[in-house]
Amino acid sequence: MKTLLFTLLTLTIILILTTVINAQLPGLPGDDPAQAPIDGGLGLLAAAGGAYAYKKLRFDKTQE
């Protein structure tokens, strides 16, 4: 039973890794590489971090 589980786990990991490796194929010759849009996600992440820090600072001062 352990060898069957180990074999299935190994096969699953190999299949997942091959799809990840093949997901990033090179582009066509002469094309500019696509730029990652970090503006929207970065703004949301900064706002969430600021709200979390405000909450932590606010509740820490009220408990003292």
N, CA, C and O atoms as CSV, one atom per row, in Angstrom:
chain,resi,resn,atom,element,x,y,z
A,1,MET,N,N,0.816,-1.189,0.000
A,1,MET,CA,C,0.000,0.000,0.000
A,1,MET,C,C,0.865,1.260,0.000
A,1,MET,O,O,0.544,2.244,-0.667
A,2,LYS,N,N,1.971,1.217,0.760
A,2,LYS,CA,C,2.842,2.378,0.807
A,2,LYS,C,C,3.516,2.621,-0.538
A,2,LYS,O,O,3.699,3.768,-0.945
A,3,THR,N,N,3.885,1.549,-1.227
A,3,THR,CA,C,4.538,1.737,-2.523
A,3,THR,C,C,3.560,2.283,-3.552
A,3,THR,O,O,3.952,3.070,-4.413
A,4,LEU,N,N,2.303,1.883,-3.480
A,4,LEU,CA,C,1.293,2.410,-4.395
A,4,LEU,C,C,1.067,3.893,-4.136
A,4,LEU,O,O,0.980,4.685,-5.074
A,5,LEU,N,N,0.973,4.267,-2.874
A,5,LEU,CA,C,0.798,5.668,-2.518
A,5,LEU,C,C,2.005,6.489,-2.950
A,5,LEU,O,O,1.848,7.583,-3.493
A,6,PHE,N,N,3.194,5.976,-2.717
A,6,PHE,CA,C,4.413,6.674,-3.124
A,6,PHE,C,C,4.482,6.829,-4.638
A,6,PHE,O,O,4.875,7.885,-5.135
A,7,THR,N,N,4.109,5.794,-5.371
A,7,THR,CA,C,4.125,5.845,-6.830
A,7,THR,C,C,3.125,6.866,-7.355
A,7,THR,O,O,3.442,7.638,-8.260
A,8,LEU,N,N,1.923,6.875,-6.795
A,8,LEU,CA,C,0.915,7.845,-7.229
A,8,LEU,C,C,1.326,9.273,-6.893
A,8,LEU,O,O,1.118,10.185,-7.695
A,9,LEU,N,N,1.899,9.470,-5.731
A,9,LEU,CA,C,2.357,10.795,-5.345
A,9,LEU,C,C,3.479,11.273,-6.256
A,9,LEU,O,O,3.480,12.428,-6.683
A,10,THR,N,N,4.417,10.412,-6.553
A,10,THR,CA,C,5.517,10.763,-7.448
A,10,THR,C,C,5.011,11.087,-8.846
A,10,THR,O,O,5.453,12.064,-9.452
A,11,LEU,N,N,4.105,10.292,-9.356
A,11,LEU,CA,C,3.541,10.531,-10.678
A,11,LEU,C,C,2.776,11.847,-10.721
A,11,LEU,O,O,2.871,12.588,-11.699
A,12,THR,N,N,2.025,12.142,-9.675
A,12,THR,CA,C,1.280,13.398,-9.616
A,12,THR,C,C,2.218,14.595,-9.600
A,12,THR,O,O,1.981,15.577,-10.303
A,13,ILE,N,N,3.266,14.527,-8.816
A,13,ILE,CA,C,4.228,15.630,-8.751
A,13,ILE,C,C,4.911,15.828,-10.095
A,13,ILE,O,O,5.091,16.965,-10.532
A,14,ILE,N,N,5.290,14.757,-10.749
A,14,ILE,CA,C,5.941,14.866,-12.056
A,14,ILE,C,C,5.000,15.494,-13.075
A,14,ILE,O,O,5.419,16.348,-13.855
A,15,LEU,N,N,3.739,15.085,-13.079
A,15,LEU,CA,C,2.779,15.653,-14.028
A,15,LEU,C,C,2.524,17.130,-13.760
A,15,LEU,O,O,2.390,17.915,-14.699
A,16,ILE,N,N,2.455,17.513,-12.501
A,16,ILE,CA,C,2.242,18.922,-12.175
A,16,ILE,C,C,3.451,19.751,-12.586
A,16,ILE,O,O,3.290,20.839,-13.139
A,17,LEU,N,N,4.651,19.261,-12.328
A,17,LEU,CA,C,5.849,20.012,-12.685
A,17,LEU,C,C,6.006,20.164,-14.190
A,17,LEU,O,O,6.475,21.206,-14.650
A,18,THR,N,N,5.630,19.162,-14.966
A,18,THR,CA,C,5.760,19.296,-16.417
A,18,THR,C,C,4.789,20.324,-16.967
A,18,THR,O,O,5.116,21.007,-17.937
A,19,THR,N,N,3.607,20.459,-16.383
A,19,THR,CA,C,2.685,21.488,-16.860
A,19,THR,C,C,3.168,22.872,-16.472
A,19,THR,O,O,2.970,23.825,-17.226
A,20,VAL,N,N,3.794,23.004,-15.318
A,20,VAL,CA,C,4.325,24.300,-14.909
A,20,VAL,C,C,5.495,24.693,-15.807
A,20,VAL,O,O,5.614,25.856,-16.193
A,21,ILE,N,N,6.336,23.758,-16.134
A,21,ILE,CA,C,7.485,24.050,-16.987
A,21,ILE,C,C,7.033,24.442,-18.386
A,21,ILE,O,O,7.591,25.370,-18.972
A,22,ASN,N,N,6.039,23.759,-18.932
A,22,ASN,CA,C,5.564,24.060,-20.276
A,22,ASN,C,C,4.658,25.276,-20.331
A,22,ASN,O,O,4.335,25.733,-21.428
A,23,ALA,N,N,4.242,25.811,-19.219
A,23,ALA,CA,C,3.339,26.956,-19.221
A,23,ALA,C,C,4.042,28.220,-19.688
A,23,ALA,O,O,3.378,29.127,-20.192
A,24,GLN,N,N,5.339,28.316,-19.544
A,24,GLN,CA,C,6.069,29.526,-19.878
A,24,GLN,C,C,6.889,29.337,-21.144
A,24,GLN,O,O,8.119,29.306,-21.099
A,25,LEU,N,N,6.213,29.213,-22.255
A,25,LEU,CA,C,6.908,29.062,-23.527
A,25,LEU,C,C,7.417,30.412,-24.006
A,25,LEU,O,O,6.802,31.435,-23.705
A,26,PRO,N,N,8.508,30.446,-24.735
A,26,PRO,CA,C,9.019,31.721,-25.233
A,26,PRO,C,C,8.086,32.300,-26.289
A,26,PRO,O,O,7.361,31.565,-26.960
A,27,GLY,N,N,8.110,33.609,-26.429
A,27,GLY,CA,C,7.261,34.278,-27.403
A,27,GLY,C,C,7.829,34.175,-28.809
A,27,GLY,O,O,8.861,33.544,-29.038
A,28,LEU,N,N,7.138,34.805,-29.737
A,28,LEU,CA,C,7.587,34.813,-31.118
A,28,LEU,C,C,8.806,35.708,-31.268
A,28,LEU,O,O,8.970,36.650,-30.493
A,29,PRO,N,N,9.667,35.439,-32.245
A,29,PRO,CA,C,10.840,36.291,-32.439
A,29,PRO,C,C,10.431,37.711,-32.816
A,29,PRO,O,O,9.531,37.908,-33.633
A,30,GLY,N,N,11.082,38.679,-32.230
A,30,GLY,CA,C,10.822,40.073,-32.538
A,30,GLY,C,C,9.740,40.705,-31.684
A,30,GLY,O,O,9.556,41.921,-31.746
A,31,ASP,N,N,9.024,39.935,-30.897
A,31,ASP,CA,C,7.986,40.493,-30.030
A,31,ASP,C,C,8.615,41.016,-28.746
A,31,ASP,O,O,9.575,40.450,-28.224
A,32,ASP,N,N,8.049,42.107,-28.254
A,32,ASP,CA,C,8.483,42.609,-26.959
A,32,ASP,C,C,7.881,41.727,-25.869
A,32,ASP,O,O,6.747,41.268,-26.007
A,33,PRO,N,N,8.610,41.487,-24.806
A,33,PRO,CA,C,8.037,40.674,-23.728
A,33,PRO,C,C,6.883,41.421,-23.061
A,33,PRO,O,O,6.934,42.641,-22.898
A,34,ALA,N,N,5.869,40.699,-22.688
A,34,ALA,CA,C,4.710,41.303,-22.037
A,34,ALA,C,C,5.101,41.771,-20.638
A,34,ALA,O,O,5.792,41.067,-19.902
A,35,GLN,N,N,4.654,42.952,-20.294
A,35,GLN,CA,C,4.948,43.500,-18.979
A,35,GLN,C,C,3.856,43.094,-18.007
A,35,GLN,O,O,2.683,43.027,-18.374
A,36,ALA,N,N,4.232,42.830,-16.795
A,36,ALA,CA,C,3.269,42.418,-15.775
A,36,ALA,C,C,2.567,43.650,-15.211
A,36,ALA,O,O,3.234,44.598,-14.797
A,37,PRO,N,N,1.248,43.656,-15.188
A,37,PRO,CA,C,0.521,44.805,-14.633
A,37,PRO,C,C,0.510,44.748,-13.107
A,37,PRO,O,O,-0.278,44.008,-12.519
A,38,ILE,N,N,1.374,45.518,-12.470
A,38,ILE,CA,C,1.452,45.473,-11.009
A,38,ILE,C,C,0.750,46.655,-10.371
A,38,ILE,O,O,0.703,46.740,-9.143
A,39,ASP,N,N,0.199,47.573,-11.161
A,39,ASP,CA,C,-0.368,48.788,-10.604
A,39,ASP,C,C,-1.598,48.503,-9.749
A,39,ASP,O,O,-1.654,48.934,-8.597
A,40,GLY,N,N,-2.571,47.797,-10.279
A,40,GLY,CA,C,-3.808,47.551,-9.540
A,40,GLY,C,C,-3.601,46.652,-8.338
A,40,GLY,O,O,-4.080,46.953,-7.245
A,41,GLY,N,N,-2.903,45.565,-8.528
A,41,GLY,CA,C,-2.679,44.631,-7.431
A,41,GLY,C,C,-1.800,45.212,-6.346
A,41,GLY,O,O,-2.018,44.961,-5.161
A,42,LEU,N,N,-0.807,45.989,-6.746
A,42,LEU,CA,C,0.092,46.591,-5.769
A,42,LEU,C,C,-0.635,47.632,-4.930
A,42,LEU,O,O,-0.390,47.751,-3.730
A,43,GLY,N,N,-1.528,48.387,-5.563
A,43,GLY,CA,C,-2.315,49.374,-4.821
A,43,GLY,C,C,-3.240,48.721,-3.810
A,43,GLY,O,O,-3.370,49.192,-2.680
A,44,LEU,N,N,-3.885,47.629,-4.222
A,44,LEU,CA,C,-4.767,46.914,-3.295
A,44,LEU,C,C,-3.983,46.303,-2.142
A,44,LEU,O,O,-4.438,46.313,-0.998
A,45,LEU,N,N,-2.814,45.776,-2.444
A,45,LEU,CA,C,-1.983,45.186,-1.398
A,45,LEU,C,C,-1.513,46.251,-0.408
A,45,LEU,O,O,-1.498,46.009,0.798
A,46,ALA,N,N,-1.134,47.415,-0.903
A,46,ALA,CA,C,-0.702,48.496,-0.022
A,46,ALA,C,C,-1.860,48.991,0.843
A,46,ALA,O,O,-1.672,49.277,2.025
A,47,ALA,N,N,-3.057,49.094,0.260
A,47,ALA,CA,C,-4.224,49.536,1.030
A,47,ALA,C,C,-4.583,48.517,2.108
A,47,ALA,O,O,-4.905,48.892,3.235
A,48,ALA,N,N,-4.530,47.244,1.769
A,48,ALA,CA,C,-4.834,46.206,2.754
A,48,ALA,C,C,-3.796,46.207,3.873
A,48,ALA,O,O,-4.146,46.042,5.041
A,49,GLY,N,N,-2.535,46.390,3.530
A,49,GLY,CA,C,-1.489,46.446,4.548
A,49,GLY,C,C,-1.640,47.649,5.457
A,49,GLY,O,O,-1.434,47.552,6.667
A,50,GLY,N,N,-2.000,48.786,4.874
A,50,GLY,CA,C,-2.229,49.985,5.679
A,50,GLY,C,C,-3.407,49.824,6.623
A,50,GLY,O,O,-3.342,50.239,7.780
A,51,ALA,N,N,-4.491,49.219,6.129
A,51,ALA,CA,C,-5.665,48.992,6.976
A,51,ALA,C,C,-5.340,48.021,8.103
A,51,ALA,O,O,-5.793,48.203,9.234
A,52,TYR,N,N,-4.563,47.001,7.800
A,52,TYR,CA,C,-4.178,46.030,8.826
A,52,TYR,C,C,-3.286,46.683,9.884
A,52,TYR,O,O,-3.459,46.440,11.078
A,53,ALA,N,N,-2.340,47.506,9.450
A,53,ALA,CA,C,-1.451,48.186,10.396
A,53,ALA,C,C,-2.238,49.161,11.265
A,53,ALA,O,O,-1.999,49.256,12.469
A,54,TYR,N,N,-3.174,49.884,10.658
A,54,TYR,CA,C,-4.009,50.811,11.427
A,54,TYR,C,C,-4.822,50.062,12.479
A,54,TYR,O,O,-4.924,50.504,13.623
A,55,LYS,N,N,-5.391,48.943,12.092
A,55,LYS,CA,C,-6.189,48.146,13.027
A,55,LYS,C,C,-5.328,47.640,14.178
A,55,LYS,O,O,-5.738,47.702,15.337
A,56,LYS,N,N,-4.125,47.134,13.860
A,56,LYS,CA,C,-3.240,46.621,14.904
A,56,LYS,C,C,-2.798,47.736,15.849
A,56,LYS,O,O,-2.774,47.539,17.064
A,57,LEU,N,N,-2.452,48.897,15.310
A,57,LEU,CA,C,-2.021,50.000,16.160
A,57,LEU,C,C,-3.177,50.531,17.000
A,57,LEU,O,O,-2.991,50.874,18.168
A,58,ARG,N,N,-4.347,50.597,16.423
A,58,ARG,CA,C,-5.514,51.124,17.123
A,58,ARG,C,C,-5.917,50.216,18.286
A,58,ARG,O,O,-6.181,50.707,19.383
A,59,PHE,N,N,-5.969,48.913,18.065
A,59,PHE,CA,C,-6.389,47.997,19.118
A,59,PHE,C,C,-5.299,47.786,20.159
A,59,PHE,O,O,-5.614,47.501,21.315
A,60,ASP,N,N,-4.040,47.916,19.794
A,60,ASP,CA,C,-2.972,47.771,20.781
A,60,ASP,C,C,-2.997,48.927,21.774
A,60,ASP,O,O,-2.719,48.723,22.956
A,61,LYS,N,N,-3.323,50.128,21.325
A,61,LYS,CA,C,-3.345,51.277,22.220
A,61,LYS,C,C,-4.565,51.257,23.131
A,61,LYS,O,O,-4.491,51.741,24.260
A,62,THR,N,N,-5.680,50.713,22.671
A,62,THR,CA,C,-6.876,50.679,23.517
A,62,THR,C,C,-6.781,49.606,24.590
A,62,THR,O,O,-7.465,49.715,25.608
A,63,GLN,N,N,-5.977,48.592,24.410
A,63,GLN,CA,C,-5.861,47.518,25.391
A,63,GLN,C,C,-4.913,47.882,26.527
A,63,GLN,O,O,-4.944,47.243,27.579
A,64,GLU,N,N,-4.090,48.875,26.339
A,64,GLU,CA,C,-3.115,49.237,27.382
A,64,GLU,C,C,-3.707,50.064,28.469
A,64,GLU,O,O,-3.007,50.441,29.409
